[in-house]
Structures are given as structure tokens and as C-alpha cells.
Amino acid sequence: MKTFIFSLFLMSLPIIMISQIELENTIQYDSPDVFTQFNPESTYKLDSLYYYTGDYDNWKLNFRGKAVKFNSIGKSLEVIYHFWDSENETWIKKDSLSLLYYTPDKIKQALRLFWNSDINQWQDTSYYSRYDDNNNRLVSKFKKWDYKQNKLLSGYSYKYSYKNSLQTSKLIQKLDTAYNMWSNYTKQTFSYNDKELNDTSYLQVWTSYFWSVFLKTIKEYDNSDLLIQSLDLKYNSGISDNYQKTSYKYDDYGNRIEYTIEKWQDSIWIPSTKQLFVYDQNNNRTVRTVLKFSDNKWNNTVKYTYSYDSKNQQIEVKTDIWDVEINEWIQSRQETTVYDDFGNVVLRESKNKNPDLNTWENESKVVYYYSEIDTDSNKPANKHDLNIFPNPTTGFISIKNTQVINATLYNASGNIIKCFNAPSIIDISDQPNGIYLLEIITNNQLITKRIFKL
């Protein structure tokens, strides 16, 4: 009788776990920290970022990250994060990020520690990641903490293996917070064809006693090595059956313009969801539309519209929701990104549409601050030999150049706002938030910089 009950448990386990797997795989645990990213075209390094949360029309400062050490090319070696205590108007330590590199531009390890305020010291890891010398991620570990109560809530571990730089497996483990022990959760294995394209993979789940195959994925490519179909087979008691099929279509430039997901039900393929993509002449994706199949037809659900500047940098994403009652797209969310002259992100801001009041409400904002990378005698000097900081600014701007003769501030319409004689500090605290142009005359050149007032 016990054997029979145990067999039923194993047969039903994969069905129970699929919803957990699909849900938790949508969480981007292994996203790189912004301080590990690097723009090789920029002569500026990221000094700090400030994160704000929306409060209707206002912004509330939430936390900041501040780099305190850099390597020779401006990559962060150590970053400290703080919460903002608005009641006491002070910064409270949150966690720290330490980085090691094989070479100045090739990361080796990232370690994030959690600040335990009870004992006033860094403790345990909230994030750890290690790479090989080919920049392949080997290990990533994440722990979610309740910082206010110094309590560990959850944790995940990712372990990767490779052969000739091709990923062959990915093991996911979950943290048992009661015993602080890692336990197996899922495992993926990958195989490749003679063109080194992944053609088969297996997803296995841990059943407390052994690994059990849950899904097998078979991929098919066209003559241009573009993925045209992905077939998922689900296993139950060792027997496989069709589960899900995804089909892909492309334009003449290799851009994906459509993919359709079908589910296997009652021995036939039933359409489930579809996504359609549109691109501009520079092959930038401009529209992504998500549809669901119901009542024997495709129905709009969500649409994303992307905008770019003259440098093909994405500057805006708009999200619209389909209103089935009026058969129209309704504005839902918008995210704006602002860059400096070197392509560095200086501002990311998102807003949500309140359908009842028909007004935009603040959601989140991140402001990034940079400074010029120190150069030694063997490196070429910055082409402007000029450093303006902070930019963005909330009021005051410092100019690091002893040869400035005068400066003129223009608004976005090109009108003169202020003129300055041999300035080292410029005050624009009395000006409204927005983008300005600062024209600076030195002994040997005319320089124009964009200034962001927040």
C-alpha cells in the first residue's frame, strides 16, 4: 500500500511543479549589476545611482549605490548601497558589491554582502557570481533578505557547465532557510548539432530521491541557422507526449517578426499566444504586440512601442492594454531613458496611467552620475579636456577647466537663459527641470554640453 501511494506521488509531482517552474523562471535573478556593465566608448565612469519610487506626482528617495573604488579603466571594484531613512534624514547601510577581474575589462567574480545592523558588520552573501576567463558565468547565488528584520527569506543557486564555450548544463538549487542548506530543484542539459546550435535540451526536476525528466525540447533551424520551431515534450511516468510547440518567422534581414505558441490538447494543437514584431529601417524593434487565442480568433492583449534617437539608442517604451469593451488600445505605462553625449544612461523614469483619473502617476526613477576616468601619461587626454559634474544636477554644476573664458546656458528652444564670466560653478537651481545646453568658450575651443536638471 505504501509503495502504491509513493508511485502515485511521483506520477503527479511534475504536474504540480510545472506552475512553480514556469513562474519562478520568469524572475530575472541572474541579471548583471549595473556597476559591472561597461561602455568602452565612454571616457566617464559610473560613480553613483539614486533610486526613487513614485508617489503620485512626487518622488521618494529610496536607496543609492555609490562606487568607492575603480580599476584603471573605470570599472567598479567596490560599491556600497544605502537605504534612505526619510524620517531621520540619514543614509543606512544596505549591502556592498565587490568585484574582481581577470583583466581590467574581463570580470572574474562579483560578491554582494548584506549589512547586519544588529552586529554592525557585513554578513553572508546576498549575491555571488563567478566567471571563467571566456566570460562564461559559472556560478550565481542569490539570497533575498528582509533588511529591516535581518531575516533570510529565500535563496537560489545557479551552476553552469560548458564545453568549448557551449553551455552543456544549468543546475538550479533552492535554499532551505530553516537549515541554511541548498537542495536540488531543476536541472537542464543541452546538446548541439554540427553547427554548434542547440538542438536538444532536457529539463529535469528533483523528486527528493532522484532526477526525473520533465520536459524535452527539440529545436529546428532553417538554412540560415535561424530557429524556426521549438517542440516541447512532457514526460509522465517515463512516457513522453506533445506539450507545447513554438513556431518562428523572420523578415529578409533576419529579424524575428512573429512567433506562435500552440498547446497540445485532446490530440490536436490548439493556438495559445502569438507575438508580432515591427522594425524600422535601422532594424530597431519599434512595436511588439501580444495576442491570445480565444473564441476561435486572435485577440489583442498588450502592445509595446519603442522609440529611438539618432544614435539608435532606445529612449522610450510605451505599454498599451487592449480594452475589450471599447475595442481600443488604452495607455498603461511609459518608460523614458536619457543619455549623455557619450551614450551613458543618465536617467530612467517610468510612469503608470491612472485610468480613473486619466493622469500619469510616477512609478520609479533612477538617476546616474558619472565622472571622468583618470588617465595616465600613456593614455590620450579627453578630447575636450573638460569635466562638468554632477550631470544630471539638482542645482549646481562644477566646471573643471582653468581656461574657461565664459559660458552661456540655453533652454531646449535655443533661448539664452544665463551668461557666466569665467565660471567654476554654475547655479541653475532656479530653473525648471529639463534639458539645457551649456556653451563653454575656452582659450582654444568652443564646447557645447547637454545638462540635465532634475
C-alpha positions as CSV (number, residue, x, y, z in Angstrom):
1,M,0.0,0.0,0.0
2,K,2.8,2.4,0.9
3,T,4.6,1.6,-2.5
4,F,1.4,2.3,-4.4
5,I,0.9,5.7,-2.7
6,F,4.5,6.7,-3.3
7,S,4.2,5.8,-7.0
8,L,1.1,8.0,-7.3
9,F,3.0,10.8,-5.7
10,L,5.9,10.6,-8.2
11,M,3.4,10.5,-11.1
12,S,1.7,13.6,-10.0
13,L,4.8,15.6,-8.9
14,P,5.8,17.0,-12.3
15,I,2.3,18.3,-12.9
16,I,2.3,20.0,-9.6
17,M,5.7,21.6,-10.1
18,I,5.3,22.9,-13.6
19,S,3.4,26.0,-12.4
20,Q,6.2,26.7,-9.9
21,I,8.9,26.3,-12.6
22,E,7.2,28.5,-15.1
23,L,6.5,31.2,-12.5
24,E,9.9,31.3,-10.9
25,N,11.8,31.1,-14.2
26,T,10.3,34.4,-15.1
27,I,12.2,36.1,-12.3
28,Q,15.5,37.6,-13.6
29,Y,17.7,36.5,-10.7
30,D,20.9,36.4,-12.8
31,S,20.7,39.9,-14.2
32,P,24.1,41.7,-14.1
33,D,24.5,44.6,-11.7
34,V,24.6,48.0,-13.5
35,F,28.0,48.7,-11.9
36,T,29.5,45.6,-13.8
37,Q,28.4,46.9,-17.2
38,F,30.8,49.0,-19.2
39,N,30.6,51.3,-22.2
40,P,34.0,51.1,-23.9
41,E,33.2,54.3,-26.0
42,S,32.9,56.4,-22.9
43,T,35.7,58.3,-21.1
44,Y,33.5,58.5,-18.0
45,K,32.9,56.0,-15.2
46,L,29.7,55.5,-13.2
47,D,30.1,57.0,-9.8
48,S,26.7,56.5,-8.2
49,L,23.0,56.0,-8.8
50,Y,19.9,57.1,-6.9
51,Y,16.7,55.1,-7.0
52,Y,13.3,56.9,-6.4
53,T,9.8,55.4,-6.0
54,G,6.8,57.2,-7.2
55,D,4.2,58.8,-5.0
56,Y,1.6,60.1,-7.4
57,D,3.1,63.4,-8.7
58,N,6.1,63.3,-6.3
59,W,9.3,61.2,-6.0
60,K,10.5,59.5,-2.8
61,L,14.2,58.7,-2.5
62,N,14.6,55.0,-1.7
63,F,18.2,53.9,-2.0
64,R,21.5,54.8,-3.6
65,G,24.6,52.8,-4.9
66,K,27.9,54.5,-4.7
67,A,31.2,53.2,-6.2
68,V,34.1,53.8,-3.9
69,K,36.9,52.0,-5.8
70,F,37.7,51.7,-9.5
71,N,40.3,49.9,-11.7
72,S,42.5,51.6,-14.3
73,I,39.8,51.7,-17.0
74,G,37.0,53.0,-14.8
75,K,35.3,49.7,-13.9
76,S,34.0,49.5,-10.3
77,L,35.9,47.4,-7.7
78,E,33.7,48.2,-4.7
79,V,30.1,49.6,-4.5
80,I,28.2,50.5,-1.3
81,Y,24.4,50.6,-1.2
82,H,22.4,52.6,1.3
83,F,18.7,53.0,2.2
84,W,17.4,56.5,2.7
85,D,15.8,56.9,6.1
86,S,13.4,59.8,5.4
87,E,12.2,60.1,8.9
88,N,15.7,60.7,10.3
89,E,17.1,62.1,7.1
90,T,20.1,59.8,7.0
91,W,21.6,57.0,5.0
92,I,21.5,53.4,6.3
93,K,23.9,50.8,5.0
94,K,22.1,48.1,2.9
95,D,24.7,46.0,1.2
96,S,28.0,46.1,-0.7
97,L,29.3,44.8,-4.0
98,S,32.9,43.7,-4.5
99,L,34.3,42.9,-8.0
100,L,37.4,41.1,-9.2
101,Y,38.7,41.0,-12.8
102,Y,41.0,38.7,-14.9
103,T,42.0,41.7,-16.9
104,P,40.7,45.3,-16.5
105,D,37.8,44.7,-18.8
106,K,37.1,41.0,-18.1
107,I,35.1,40.2,-14.9
108,K,36.1,37.2,-12.7
109,Q,33.9,37.5,-9.6
110,A,31.1,39.6,-8.1
111,L,30.3,39.4,-4.4
112,R,27.5,41.2,-2.7
113,L,27.3,41.3,1.1
114,F,24.4,42.1,3.4
115,W,24.8,44.7,6.2
116,N,23.7,43.3,9.6
117,S,22.8,46.3,11.7
118,D,22.5,44.2,14.8
119,I,26.2,43.5,14.9
120,N,27.3,46.4,12.7
121,Q,29.3,44.3,10.1
122,W,29.0,42.8,6.7
123,Q,27.5,39.3,6.7
124,D,26.6,36.5,4.4
125,T,26.1,36.9,0.7
126,S,23.0,38.4,-1.0
127,Y,24.6,37.9,-4.4
128,Y,27.6,36.0,-5.7
129,S,28.7,35.3,-9.3
130,R,31.8,33.8,-10.8
131,Y,33.0,33.7,-14.4
132,D,35.6,31.8,-16.4
133,D,38.2,33.6,-18.5
134,N,35.9,33.4,-21.5
135,N,33.3,35.5,-19.7
136,N,31.0,32.4,-19.2
137,R,29.1,32.5,-16.0
138,L,30.0,29.5,-13.8
139,V,28.1,30.2,-10.6
140,S,25.4,32.6,-9.4
141,K,23.9,32.6,-5.9
142,F,21.1,34.9,-4.7
143,K,19.6,35.4,-1.3
144,K,16.6,37.6,-0.6
145,W,16.7,39.3,2.8
146,D,14.3,41.2,4.9
147,Y,16.7,44.0,5.7
148,K,14.7,45.6,8.4
149,Q,14.4,42.3,10.4
150,N,17.8,40.9,9.3
151,K,15.9,37.8,8.2
152,L,16.7,35.5,5.3
153,L,13.6,34.9,3.1
154,S,14.7,32.8,0.2
155,G,17.7,31.8,-2.0
156,Y,18.6,30.4,-5.4
157,S,21.8,28.9,-6.8
158,Y,22.7,28.6,-10.5
159,K,25.6,26.4,-11.6
160,Y,26.6,26.3,-15.2
161,S,29.0,24.0,-17.2
162,Y,30.5,24.4,-20.6
163,K,32.3,22.5,-23.3
164,N,34.3,24.6,-25.9
165,S,32.3,27.7,-24.5
166,L,29.0,26.0,-25.3
167,Q,26.7,25.6,-22.3
168,T,26.0,22.0,-21.5
169,S,24.1,22.2,-18.2
170,K,22.4,24.5,-15.8
171,L,21.6,23.4,-12.2
172,I,19.2,25.3,-10.1
173,Q,19.1,24.8,-6.3
174,K,16.8,26.3,-3.7
175,L,17.8,27.4,-0.2
176,D,16.2,25.8,2.8
177,T,16.2,28.8,5.0
178,A,15.3,26.8,8.1
179,Y,18.5,24.8,7.9
180,N,20.5,27.1,5.6
181,M,21.1,24.2,3.2
182,W,20.9,24.1,-0.6
183,S,18.6,21.4,-2.2
184,N,18.3,20.4,-5.8
185,Y,15.4,22.0,-7.7
186,T,15.7,21.7,-11.5
187,K,18.5,20.7,-14.0
188,Q,18.8,21.5,-17.7
189,T,21.2,19.7,-20.1
190,F,21.9,21.0,-23.7
191,S,23.3,19.3,-26.8
192,Y,24.3,20.8,-30.1
193,N,24.4,20.0,-33.8
194,D,27.5,20.2,-36.0
195,K,26.9,23.9,-36.4
196,E,27.1,24.4,-32.7
197,L,23.4,25.2,-32.5
198,N,21.4,23.9,-29.5
199,D,19.1,21.3,-31.0
200,T,18.0,19.3,-27.9
201,S,17.7,20.0,-24.2
202,Y,16.2,18.2,-21.2
203,L,14.6,19.8,-18.1
204,Q,14.7,17.5,-15.0
205,V,13.1,18.1,-11.6
206,W,14.3,16.8,-8.3
207,T,11.9,14.4,-6.6
208,S,13.8,14.3,-3.2
209,Y,15.3,11.0,-4.2
210,F,16.4,11.2,-7.9
211,W,16.2,13.4,-11.0
212,S,13.1,12.9,-13.2
213,V,12.8,14.1,-16.8
214,F,10.0,16.6,-17.1
215,L,10.5,18.2,-20.5
216,K,12.4,17.5,-23.6
217,T,12.9,20.4,-26.1
218,I,13.7,19.8,-29.8
219,K,14.7,22.7,-31.9
220,E,14.7,23.1,-35.7
221,Y,16.6,25.7,-37.8
222,D,16.4,26.9,-41.4
223,N,19.3,27.1,-43.9
224,S,20.3,30.5,-42.4
225,D,20.6,28.9,-38.9
226,L,17.5,30.8,-37.7
227,L,15.3,29.0,-35.2
228,I,12.0,28.1,-36.8
229,Q,10.4,25.7,-34.4
230,S,10.8,24.5,-30.8
231,L,8.9,21.4,-29.7
232,D,8.4,20.6,-26.0
233,L,7.6,17.0,-25.0
234,K,6.3,16.5,-21.5
235,Y,7.2,13.3,-19.6
236,N,4.8,11.5,-17.3
237,S,6.0,8.2,-15.7
238,G,8.8,8.0,-18.2
239,I,6.4,8.3,-21.2
240,S,6.6,11.5,-23.4
241,D,3.8,13.3,-25.1
242,N,3.4,16.6,-27.0
243,Y,3.1,19.5,-24.7
244,Q,3.9,22.8,-26.4
245,K,5.1,24.0,-29.9
246,T,6.6,27.4,-30.8
247,S,6.9,28.5,-34.4
248,Y,9.1,31.5,-35.6
249,K,9.0,33.7,-38.7
250,Y,11.6,36.3,-39.8
251,D,12.0,39.1,-42.3
252,D,14.6,39.3,-45.0
253,Y,17.1,40.8,-42.6
254,G,16.8,38.0,-40.1
255,N,14.6,40.0,-37.6
256,R,12.0,37.9,-35.9
257,I,8.6,39.2,-36.9
258,E,6.3,36.5,-35.4
259,Y,6.3,33.6,-33.0
260,T,3.3,31.5,-32.2
261,I,2.8,29.1,-29.2
262,E,0.4,26.1,-29.5
263,K,-0.6,23.8,-26.7
264,W,-1.3,20.0,-27.2
265,Q,-4.9,19.3,-26.1
266,D,-7.1,16.3,-27.0
267,S,-4.5,15.0,-29.5
268,I,-4.5,18.3,-31.6
269,W,-2.5,21.5,-31.5
270,I,-4.5,24.5,-30.1
271,P,-3.3,28.0,-30.7
272,S,-2.4,29.8,-27.4
273,T,-0.4,33.0,-27.7
274,K,1.2,35.0,-30.5
275,Q,3.7,37.9,-30.7
276,L,4.1,40.2,-33.7
277,F,7.2,42.5,-34.2
278,V,7.8,45.5,-36.4
279,Y,11.2,47.1,-37.1
280,D,12.4,50.4,-38.5
281,Q,14.9,50.9,-41.4
282,N,17.7,50.5,-38.9
283,N,16.4,47.1,-37.8
284,N,15.4,48.6,-34.4
285,R,12.3,46.9,-33.0
286,T,9.5,49.5,-32.9
287,V,6.4,47.5,-32.0
288,R,5.7,44.3,-30.1
289,T,2.1,43.1,-29.9
290,V,0.9,40.2,-27.8
291,L,-2.2,38.3,-28.8
292,K,-4.1,35.4,-27.2
293,F,-6.3,32.9,-28.9
294,S,-9.9,32.6,-27.6
295,D,-13.3,32.2,-29.2
296,N,-11.7,30.8,-32.3
297,K,-9.8,34.0,-33.1
298,W,-6.7,36.0,-32.1
299,N,-7.3,38.8,-29.7
300,N,-5.1,41.8,-28.8
301,T,-3.8,41.9,-25.2
302,V,-0.7,44.1,-24.8
303,K,1.3,46.3,-27.2
304,Y,4.8,47.8,-26.6
305,T,6.0,50.7,-28.7
306,Y,9.7,51.6,-28.8
307,S,11.3,54.9,-29.8
308,Y,15.0,55.6,-30.6
309,D,17.2,58.7,-31.0
310,S,19.5,59.5,-34.0
311,K,22.2,57.2,-32.4
312,N,19.7,54.2,-32.3
313,Q,19.6,54.4,-28.5
314,Q,16.3,53.4,-27.1
315,I,14.7,56.4,-25.4
316,E,11.1,55.4,-24.8
317,V,8.9,52.3,-24.3
318,K,5.1,52.7,-24.2
319,T,2.8,50.0,-23.0
320,D,-0.8,49.8,-24.1
321,I,-3.5,47.5,-22.9
322,W,-6.4,46.3,-25.2
323,D,-9.8,47.3,-23.8
324,V,-12.2,44.6,-25.0
325,E,-15.3,46.8,-24.2
326,I,-14.4,49.7,-26.5
327,N,-12.0,47.7,-28.8
328,E,-9.2,50.2,-28.4
329,W,-5.7,50.4,-27.1
330,I,-5.5,52.1,-23.7
331,Q,-2.3,53.7,-22.4
332,S,-0.9,51.9,-19.4
333,R,2.8,52.6,-18.8
334,Q,5.7,54.5,-20.2
335,E,9.4,54.4,-19.6
336,T,11.9,57.1,-20.7
337,T,15.7,56.8,-20.9
338,V,18.0,59.8,-21.3
339,Y,21.7,59.6,-22.4
340,D,24.6,61.9,-22.2
341,D,26.9,62.7,-25.1
342,F,28.9,59.5,-24.6
343,G,25.9,57.2,-24.7
344,N,25.8,56.7,-20.9
345,V,22.4,56.4,-19.3
346,V,21.8,59.4,-17.0
347,L,18.1,58.9,-16.3
348,R,15.5,56.1,-16.4
349,E,12.0,57.1,-15.4
350,S,8.7,55.1,-15.6
351,K,5.1,56.3,-15.1
352,N,1.7,54.4,-14.9
353,K,-1.5,55.7,-16.3
354,N,-4.4,56.0,-13.8
355,P,-7.4,55.0,-15.9
356,D,-9.9,56.5,-13.4
357,L,-8.3,60.0,-13.3
358,N,-6.8,59.8,-16.8
359,T,-3.5,61.0,-15.3
360,W,0.1,59.8,-15.3
361,E,1.5,58.7,-11.9
362,N,5.2,58.3,-11.0
363,E,6.4,54.7,-10.7
364,S,10.2,54.7,-10.4
365,K,13.2,56.8,-11.3
366,V,16.9,56.0,-11.4
367,V,19.4,58.9,-11.8
368,Y,23.0,58.0,-12.7
369,Y,26.1,60.2,-12.0
370,Y,29.5,59.9,-13.8
371,S,32.9,61.4,-13.6
372,E,35.8,61.4,-16.0
373,I,38.1,58.4,-15.9
374,D,41.6,59.3,-14.6
375,T,44.2,58.9,-17.4
376,D,47.9,58.4,-17.1
377,S,50.6,59.8,-19.3
378,N,50.4,56.9,-21.7
379,K,46.7,57.4,-22.4
380,P,45.2,60.1,-24.7
381,A,43.6,63.0,-22.9
382,N,39.9,63.6,-23.2
383,K,39.1,65.4,-26.4
384,H,37.5,68.3,-24.5
385,D,39.9,68.4,-21.5
386,L,36.8,69.4,-19.6
387,N,34.8,67.9,-16.8
388,I,31.3,69.0,-15.8
389,F,29.8,67.5,-12.8
390,P,27.4,66.4,-11.5
391,N,25.3,65.9,-14.6
392,P,22.4,65.3,-14.1
393,T,22.2,68.0,-11.4
394,T,19.6,69.3,-9.0
395,G,21.1,72.9,-9.0
396,F,24.8,73.4,-9.1
397,I,27.4,72.4,-11.7
398,S,31.2,72.5,-11.3
399,I,33.5,73.0,-14.3
400,K,36.9,71.5,-14.1
401,N,39.0,73.6,-16.5
402,T,41.2,76.6,-15.7
403,Q,40.9,78.0,-19.2
404,V,37.2,78.7,-19.3
405,I,36.5,82.3,-20.5
406,N,32.7,82.4,-20.4
407,A,29.7,80.1,-20.6
408,T,26.1,80.5,-21.8
409,L,23.1,78.5,-20.8
410,Y,20.3,77.8,-23.3
411,N,17.0,76.2,-22.9
412,A,15.7,73.4,-25.2
413,S,14.2,76.0,-27.5
414,G,17.6,77.7,-28.0
415,N,16.8,80.8,-25.9
416,I,19.6,82.2,-23.7
417,I,18.8,81.7,-20.0
418,K,22.0,82.9,-18.3
419,C,25.6,84.1,-19.1
420,F,28.6,83.4,-16.9
421,N,32.0,85.0,-16.9
422,A,35.0,82.6,-16.2
423,P,32.8,80.3,-14.1
424,S,33.9,77.4,-12.0
425,I,30.5,76.8,-10.5
426,I,27.1,77.4,-12.3
427,D,23.9,77.7,-10.4
428,I,20.7,76.6,-12.2
429,S,18.7,75.8,-9.1
430,D,16.1,78.4,-10.0
431,Q,15.4,76.8,-13.4
432,P,12.7,74.2,-14.1
433,N,13.6,70.6,-14.6
434,G,14.5,69.6,-18.1
435,I,17.4,69.5,-20.7
436,Y,19.6,72.5,-21.3
437,L,22.6,73.3,-23.5
438,L,25.7,74.8,-21.9
439,E,28.0,76.6,-24.4
440,I,31.5,77.0,-23.0
441,I,34.3,79.1,-24.5
442,T,37.9,78.2,-23.5
443,N,41.2,79.6,-24.8
444,N,41.3,77.3,-27.7
445,Q,37.8,75.9,-28.4
446,L,34.1,76.2,-28.2
447,I,32.4,73.3,-26.4
448,T,28.6,72.5,-26.1
449,K,27.3,70.1,-23.4
450,R,23.9,68.9,-22.6
451,I,22.9,69.5,-19.0
452,F,20.1,67.6,-17.3
453,K,18.3,69.4,-14.5
454,L,16.3,67.1,-12.1
